[in-house]
Amino acid sequence: MIFDVIIETILPPIIGILELLGIFVVTASTLHAFWEYLGNTFFHRKYALQFELAEGLATGLEFKMAAEILKTVLVREMSELLILGAVIILRALLSLLIHFELKSSQTQGEEPPAGK
């Protein structure tokens, strides 16, 4: 089928791009949060690192989950589907954990960074 060939040709690069975007977002937000941590530590600035880092991690996980969802189209065997399902569940749980951590920090009176 021509449609299957098109999907098998186009989907892997899209999945790779989404994976790379997720890695980039997590890395950039981690480096930025570490930079702000150094500013907080040495220059006594007040910056809510948890919000910045948690938002970056959540966004990165969203990209990674999008890639995992697209991978389900390429699954050929049940064992692949089970592994893929487990990965999606773990990433979804991590995303929920980060979301609840952000909400609990907000209810405790911590302020998000300026502009958020």
C-alpha positions in Angstrom: 0.0 0.0 0.0 1.3 3.4 -1.0 -0.1 5.1 2.1 1.9 2.7 4.4 5.1 3.5 2.5 4.5 7.3 2.8 3.8 7.0 6.6 6.9 4.8 7.1 9.0 7.3 5.2 7.7 10.5 6.7 7.0 9.6 10.3 10.6 8.7 11.5 12.1 12.1 10.8 9.1 13.8 12.4 9.5 11.7 15.5 13.2 12.4 15.6 12.5 16.2 15.4 10.0 16.0 18.2 12.5 14.0 20.3 15.2 16.6 19.7 12.9 19.5 20.5 12.0 17.8 23.8 15.7 17.3 24.6 16.5 20.9 23.7 13.7 22.3 25.8 14.7 20.2 28.9 18.4 21.1 28.4 17.7 24.9 27.9 15.4 25.2 30.8 17.8 23.2 33.1 20.7 25.4 32.1 18.6 28.6 32.6 17.4 27.4 36.0 20.9 26.6 37.0 22.1 30.1 35.9 19.3 31.6 38.0 20.3 29.3 40.9 23.8 30.7 40.8 22.4 34.2 40.7 20.2 33.4 43.7 23.1 31.9 45.6 25.9 34.4 44.9 24.0 37.7 44.3 21.0 37.0 46.7 18.4 37.5 44.0 14.9 36.2 44.5 13.9 34.1 41.5 11.4 31.2 41.7 13.6 28.4 40.2 11.0 25.7 40.7 8.5 27.3 38.3 11.0 27.9 35.5 12.4 24.4 35.8 9.1 22.6 36.2 7.6 24.4 33.2 10.5 23.6 31.1 10.4 19.9 32.1 6.7 19.7 31.5 7.0 21.3 28.1 9.9 19.0 27.2 7.9 16.0 28.3 5.0 17.1 26.1 7.3 17.0 23.0 8.6 13.6 24.0 5.0 12.3 24.6 4.0 13.6 21.1 6.8 11.6 19.6 5.8 8.5 21.5 2.2 8.8 20.3 3.4 9.1 16.7 5.5 5.9 17.3 2.3 4.0 17.9 1.5 4.3 14.2 4.7 2.4 13.4 4.2 -0.5 15.9 4.2 -3.9 14.2 4.1 -6.3 17.2 2.3 -6.5 20.5 5.5 -6.5 22.5 6.5 -3.1 20.9 3.0 -1.7 21.8 3.4 -2.8 25.4 6.8 -1.2 25.8 5.5 1.9 24.1 2.4 2.0 26.3 4.6 1.7 29.4 6.8 4.6 28.2 3.8 6.8 27.5 2.3 6.0 31.0 5.5 6.8 32.7 5.9 10.1 30.9 2.3 11.0 31.6 2.8 10.3 35.3 5.9 12.5 35.3 4.0 15.3 33.6 1.2 15.0 36.2 3.7 15.0 39.0 5.3 18.2 37.7 1.9 19.8 37.3 0.9 19.0 40.9 4.2 20.2 42.2 3.7 23.5 40.4 0.1 23.8 41.8 1.3 23.0 45.4 4.1 25.6 45.1 1.5 28.2 44.0 -0.8 27.4 46.9 2.1 27.8 49.4 2.5 31.4 48.3 5.5 31.2 46.1 5.5 33.6 43.2 6.2 32.6 39.7 9.0 34.4 37.9 8.2 37.8 36.4 6.4 37.7 33.1 4.7 34.4 33.8 
